[in-house]
Amino acid sequence: MTQNKFEKFLGTYFDQDSVLKVSRWGDILSWVVVAVYTLDFLLALFVFFLQYFRGYLVGMGPTDLATNILFIFERPFRGMVYFIALQGVSKTLLILMDMEVNTRRSAGE
């Protein structure tokens, strides 16, 4: 059997081109999320240092400073979770589509 007969099999419940597009957009969006959260982290860190050196944080105790620093370093972890989730969804779609095609091939041979 040829590859075209497998690709045009009418018994599937999804369009392969749509799945590939969703997977590609998931990949692209995951890297956009990394860029946005990296910029957000760098900007928050820059603003914190500006506030510290300009004296806006003078009356704060060590626990207040530690809390502000913790909030700044917590932000990129959300971005990493979004990145991993989007990459996982993207790769899972490709794996499931590949499994479906391979299952169909093995049944036809």
C-alpha positions in Angstrom: 0.0 0.0 0.0 1.2 3.5 -0.6 1.6 6.3 1.9 -1.2 8.4 0.2 -3.8 5.8 1.0 -2.9 5.9 4.7 -2.8 9.7 4.8 -6.3 10.0 3.1 -7.9 7.3 5.3 -11.5 8.5 5.8 -12.0 6.6 9.1 -9.9 9.1 11.1 -11.7 11.6 13.4 -9.2 14.4 12.9 -7.5 16.3 10.1 -3.7 15.6 10.1 -2.9 19.1 8.8 -4.9 20.7 11.6 -3.1 18.6 14.2 0.3 19.6 12.7 -0.7 23.3 12.8 -1.9 23.1 16.4 1.4 21.4 17.3 3.5 24.0 15.5 1.5 26.8 17.1 2.1 25.2 20.5 5.8 25.1 19.9 5.9 28.8 18.7 3.7 29.9 21.6 5.8 28.1 24.2 8.9 30.0 23.0 6.9 33.3 23.0 6.0 32.5 26.7 9.7 32.0 27.5 10.6 35.3 25.9 7.8 37.2 27.7 8.6 35.7 31.1 12.3 36.3 30.6 11.6 40.0 29.9 9.2 40.2 32.8 11.9 38.8 35.2 14.6 41.0 33.9 12.4 44.1 34.2 11.2 43.2 37.7 14.8 42.6 38.8 15.9 45.9 37.3 13.1 47.8 39.0 13.9 46.2 42.3 17.5 47.2 42.1 16.5 50.8 41.1 14.2 51.0 44.1 16.8 49.6 46.4 19.6 51.9 45.3 17.4 55.0 45.1 16.4 54.4 48.7 12.7 53.6 48.2 13.1 50.4 50.3 14.8 52.0 53.3 12.2 51.3 55.9 11.8 47.7 55.0 13.2 44.9 57.1 15.1 41.8 55.9 12.0 39.7 55.7 10.3 42.3 53.6 13.3 42.4 51.2 13.4 38.6 51.1 9.7 38.5 50.3 10.1 41.0 47.4 13.1 39.0 46.1 11.1 35.8 46.4 8.2 37.3 44.4 10.6 38.4 41.7 12.2 34.9 41.4 8.9 33.1 41.6 7.7 34.7 38.3 9.9 32.8 35.9 8.7 29.4 37.4 5.2 30.1 36.1 6.7 30.7 32.7 8.6 27.4 32.9 5.5 25.5 33.8 3.6 27.1 30.8 6.5 26.3 28.5 6.7 22.7 29.6 2.9 22.3 29.3 2.8 23.7 25.8 5.8 21.7 24.7 4.2 18.6 26.2 0.9 19.1 24.5 2.6 19.8 21.2 4.8 16.7 21.3 1.9 14.5 22.6 -0.3 15.5 19.6 2.5 14.4 17.3 3.0 11.1 19.2 -0.7 10.3 19.2 -0.9 11.1 15.5 2.1 8.9 14.8 0.7 6.1 16.8 -2.6 6.3 14.9 -0.7 6.1 11.5 1.5 3.2 12.7 -1.5 1.3 14.0 -3.3 1.7 10.7 -0.1 0.6 8.8 0.3 -2.5 10.9 -3.4 -3.5 10.5 -3.1 -3.0 6.7 0.0 -5.2 6.2 
